[in-house]
Amino acid sequence: MIPAKLKPGQVRKIQAMALKAFRALELSGMARVDFFVEKKGGKIFLNEVNTIPDSLRSACIPRCGKRAEFLSGS
């Protein structure tokens, strides 16, 4: 379920795990860290770490979208 209905303790644990992953991977700037939470038991699993779309100057999404007139609404 997005957004997840998390208990305050789960939020703190996920935040700590995300920061630990970010530092372990020696990242800089911003990243999105995705998690799964087990329905029964609430065990937390780190799924993946991603850059934030469009956060890079070279990102194709704005250029490609405009080229295809996708973002302009035309």
N, C-alpha and C positions, 0 to 999 in steps of 0.2 A: 504494500500500500504506500503510495506516495502522496503527500508526505507521511512518513511513518509516525505512528502514535507511540512515542517513546516515553519511558519513565525518566525523570531527571538523572538518575544514576546511569542509565544507559547513554543518555546524551553526553554526560561527562566522560564516560569510558570511550565512546566513539570519537569524541574530540581529542582525547589523549592519544588514541590509536592513530588517528589521522595525522596528528603532529609528529608522532614517532616515525610513521612511514615517510612523511615528507622529509624529515631530517635524515633518515636512514638512506634515502635515495639521493641525498644531497641536491634537492631541488631548490629553485629560487623563484621569486615572484608568486604566482598563484597556481593552484592545482585543485581539481575536484577529486575527492577520495570517496569511492562508493563502497558501501557495506551491505551485507545481508544480515538480517536478524532472524534467528530460528524461531518459528512460531511457538513450538513447545520448548520451554526452558529458557528462551531468550538469549541463547549463545550468539555472539557477534563474530562475523567473519568479514575480513577485508576482502573486497572483490577486485578492485582495480584503482589505479591512480591515473588521472587524465589531465591534460592541459585544459584550460578554459577555452571553448570555441571562440574564435575571433579575437583572442587576446594577443595574437601575433600579428605584426604588420603584414606578414606574408600570407595570412590566411586567405584562402580562396573564396570562402563563403560570401563576403560582401561583394567582391569583384565578380564572381561567377553569377551571383544572384542578380546583380544589376544588369549584367550582360544579358541574362535571360529574361529581364524585366519582371523577375519574380518578386523582388522586394519593392519595386516601384508601384505595384498595384495595377499596372497596365495590362 
